[in-house]
Amino acid sequence: MPHRLDGHKTFFSLPKEGLGGVGSAFGRLRVRTFVATRWLAIVGQAIAVLFVHFGLGFTLPLGLCLAAIALSAWLNVFLMLAFPSQRLASTPEAVAQFTFDILQVAFLIAITGGLENPFVLMIMAPVTIASISLDSRIAVGLALLALFCTATMWMFHMPLPSLPGETITVSPLLQVGQFCAVAIGLVFFAISSIRVTNDEARLVRALDAAQVVIAREQKLSALGALAAATAHELGTPLATIHLVAKEMAADLEDDDPHKEDARLLAEQADRCRSILRRLAQEREAGDILHARIQLSSLVEEAARPHKGRGKLVDIQTHAHEVAEDMSEPTLRRSPEILHALGAFIENAVSFADSYVSIESVWSNRIITITISDDGPGFSSTVLPKLGEPYISERSQKHAGGGDMGLGFFIAKTLIEQSGGEIATFNQAEPDTGAVVRLRWERAALEAETTWSAHETGLQDLST
């Protein structure tokens, strides 16, 4: 809404949405969406009424029809004046608007034939939109309201529009069929919309959680760079302090009690400069090593936190039998891949009875990491849904580390964003246990083979 600032400039205050993330905004409609949809309905209703009355010459209560349409139009005008168009409607506001739309359509149909009017199916439109955007219990309530209005039309309705002097008679059986069609349609569209919306809402919330995980991993990775930048920035003021302290010590007499203090200040400032210089050098030199990691080291780093949980974690790394290059691949360090691998290994350790195997294999083009355990394996009912948000992989009572449904989804998302693929299956009988296999193109993970001090920013900071 526009406001005056200092009596001169106009500024616009955006409405506070109260959103904590992507998931909290899902399913909420903006005022402009309600207004635009209602204008579309108003135009359609007006065209239909005017065409039937003036185009076909049918008799119908034109005044009542136009009054119902005008009431809907005035509601739109009020909403456009009272609220910013980009404002997200609250749940009570959305319920009130959907209720109005249902009652307005029900009244318009009732005065133009009720269940005899083939347009009675239009009463399902507000319920379908509500099922997409509102809680399922509220959507069911609106569906029951629409069904009640439809049933009321059986007893209270005006004649179906017809030519002057003629009466169109619709058999009661056909009216019952119309009511059943509306009832079935309401149930079908409401349930379908609710299922689709719930699935999408879970996906959005899970992606929101994945973004939080990625941001945390990237923040941790950036701490070292921040420390190096801090050391660089502090170098100049410490050099100034060191210089001023040395000049003060040189100007003071030998027997002056402050000469020793000035000399000590210069020595400590120089010591601080040396410490910061060493930190910066170690950080920049370490960037080269930290940014590159061998395949076996990557797996070992991901598995290290889970080795002390009472299960044997066996790690094997070797070249595939068809590989021509037998040297172990050196990969780009990726916090996302490390987090995803850790999540899969944690899941395997949680469900394993005593043993977890991690096998890393490379060929000329492919890198594969296979994580398997000797636990109960994936259940046949869950395996087709594995990777969906909030779907537990196996029996909850078997999980020493808790449910990993969301964690599995986040890990799967991170692997796919890095260019990898995931396969999940159970071990072949008589063995038991689950298997998670990760696969990448080698070129997608492998680090560059040539590094230079200029490319990595490594400089001689000894001066």
ABEGO torsion letter per residue (X at the ends): XBBBBGGABBBBBBBBAGBAEAAAABGBBBAAAAAAAAAAAAAAAAAAAAAAAAAAGBBBBAAAAAAAAAAAAAAAAAAAAABBAABBBBAAAAAAAAAAAAAAAAAAAAAAGEAABAAAAAAAAAAAAAAAABBAAAAAAAAAAAAAAAAAAAABBBBBBBBBGBBBBBBAAAAAAAAAAAAAAAAAAAAAAAAAAAAAAAAAAAAAAAAAAAAAAAAAAAAAAAAAAAAAAAAAAAAAAAAAAAAAAAABBAABAAAAAAAAAAAAAAAAAAAAAAAAAAAAAAAAAAABBBAAAAAAAAAAAAAAAGBBBBBBBBBBAABABABBBBBBBBAAAAAAAAAAAAAAAAABAABBBBBBBBBAABBBBBBBBABAEBBAAAAAABGBBGBBABBAAABAAEBAAAAAAAAAAAAAAAGBBBBBBBBBOABBEBBBBBBBBAAAABBBABBBAAAAGBBBAAX
